[in-house]
Amino acid sequence: MMIVTGGTAVALSVVCLPFVLPALRRVCLPYVPATATQIRNVMHALAGRSGRLVDLGSGDVRIVSLFYTLCYISSL
């Protein structure tokens, strides 16, 4: 009975480890902001298009504000 209980505890710890480790980092960020290269790639992909823009990104609002200045309509 002890072997089953110990094996279950180890298996549960291994499964939960990827979800717990980010909280144990020294700096735990809720999001990773878009890099300048990623923003350029989005601009290149949307070049010549118009209409609504839906940003499902990390929440730093840089892409939405940039495309707002380029006359895109933001859909939140």
C-alpha positions in Angstrom: 0.0 0.0 0.0 2.9 2.4 0.8 4.5 1.8 -2.6 1.2 2.8 -4.4 0.8 5.9 -2.3 4.4 7.0 -2.8 4.2 6.3 -6.5 1.0 8.3 -6.8 2.6 11.2 -4.9 5.6 11.3 -7.2 3.5 11.0 -10.3 1.2 13.9 -9.1 4.3 16.0 -8.3 5.7 15.4 -11.8 2.4 16.3 -13.5 2.0 19.5 -11.4 5.6 20.7 -11.7 5.2 22.7 -15.1 2.3 24.6 -13.6 4.0 25.5 -10.3 7.5 26.4 -11.6 6.6 29.7 -13.2 5.3 31.0 -9.9 8.6 30.2 -8.2 10.7 32.4 -10.6 12.4 35.5 -9.2 10.5 37.7 -11.6 7.1 36.4 -12.5 5.6 38.4 -15.4 1.9 38.0 -16.3 2.7 38.5 -20.0 5.6 38.8 -22.4 5.5 42.0 -24.5 5.7 41.9 -28.2 9.2 42.5 -29.6 9.9 45.0 -32.3 10.5 42.2 -34.8 7.1 40.7 -34.0 5.4 44.1 -34.5 7.2 44.6 -37.9 6.0 41.1 -38.9 2.4 42.0 -38.0 2.7 45.3 -39.9 4.1 43.4 -42.9 1.3 40.8 -42.8 -1.4 43.5 -42.7 0.1 45.8 -45.3 -2.5 47.0 -47.8 -5.4 45.7 -45.8 -8.1 47.7 -44.0 -10.9 46.9 -41.7 -11.2 45.8 -38.1 -8.2 44.6 -36.0 -8.6 42.2 -33.2 -5.6 41.8 -31.0 -5.5 38.6 -28.9 -2.1 39.3 -27.6 -0.4 39.7 -24.2 -2.0 42.9 -23.1 0.7 45.5 -23.7 -1.5 47.3 -26.2 1.4 48.4 -28.5 0.0 46.7 -31.6 -3.5 48.1 -31.1 -2.2 51.6 -30.5 0.1 51.4 -33.5 -2.6 50.2 -35.9 -5.0 52.8 -34.4 -2.6 55.5 -35.7 -2.7 53.8 -39.1 -6.5 54.1 -39.1 -7.5 50.6 -38.3 -10.6 50.0 -36.2 -10.0 48.1 -33.0 -12.5 45.5 -32.0 -12.2 44.6 -28.3 
